[in-house]
């Protein structure tokens, strides 16, 4: 991930260190997604009902609420 941030900073010289830290923080939050959300995304390839930015906010919700928030349905 660090190489991605470095490459991104080189391609856009106006990117600040603060932007890089925010980007890393958002990506780390995705590690807290419920297993059911990850399964639907990665194995079943279900499309999201929200943006990637919103998905990082959904990671703050309890696991039981994440599937409905991310996909617009309550089925796991």
C-alpha positions in Angstrom: 0.0 0.0 0.0 2.9 2.4 0.7 4.2 2.0 -2.8 0.7 2.9 -4.1 0.7 6.0 -2.1 4.2 6.9 -3.2 3.4 6.3 -6.8 0.2 8.4 -6.4 2.1 11.2 -4.9 4.6 11.2 -7.7 1.9 11.3 -10.3 0.2 14.2 -8.6 2.8 16.5 -7.0 0.1 18.6 -5.3 -0.8 15.7 -3.1 0.2 16.5 0.5 1.4 14.1 3.2 -1.9 14.8 5.0 -3.8 13.6 1.9 -1.7 10.4 1.9 -2.5 9.8 5.6 -6.2 10.3 4.9 -6.1 7.9 2.0 -4.3 5.2 4.1 -6.7 5.8 7.0 -9.7 5.2 4.6 -8.2 2.0 3.2 -7.4 0.7 6.7 -11.0 1.2 7.7 -12.1 -1.2 5.0 -10.5 -4.0 7.1 -13.3 -3.5 9.6 -16.0 -4.5 7.2 -18.2 -7.4 8.2 -17.3 -10.8 6.7 -20.7 -10.9 5.0 -20.0 -7.6 3.2 -16.6 -8.8 2.1 -18.0 -12.1 0.9 -20.7 -10.3 -1.2 -18.1 -7.9 -2.7 -15.2 -10.3 -3.4 -16.8 -13.7 -3.9 -20.3 -12.9 -5.2 -19.2 -9.7 -7.0 -22.4 -7.9 -5.9 -22.5 -4.2 -6.8 -22.5 -1.6 -4.1 -25.4 0.8 -3.5 -22.9 3.4 -2.1 -19.6 5.0 -3.0 -16.2 3.8 -1.8 -16.1 6.8 0.5 -19.5 5.9 2.0 -18.3 2.3 2.4 -15.5 3.5 4.7 -18.2 5.2 6.9 -20.2 2.0 6.9 -17.2 0.2 8.4 -18.1 2.1 11.6 -21.5 0.5 11.9 -22.1 -2.8 13.7 -21.6 -5.8 11.5 -25.3 -6.7 11.6 -26.2 -3.3 9.9 -23.4 -3.2 7.3 -24.9 -5.4 4.7 -28.1 -3.4 4.5 -26.2 -0.2 4.4 -23.8 -1.3 1.7 -26.1 -3.1 -0.6 -29.5 -1.7 0.2 -30.9 -5.0 1.4 -30.9 -7.0 4.6 -30.0 -10.4 3.2 -26.5 -11.7 4.1 
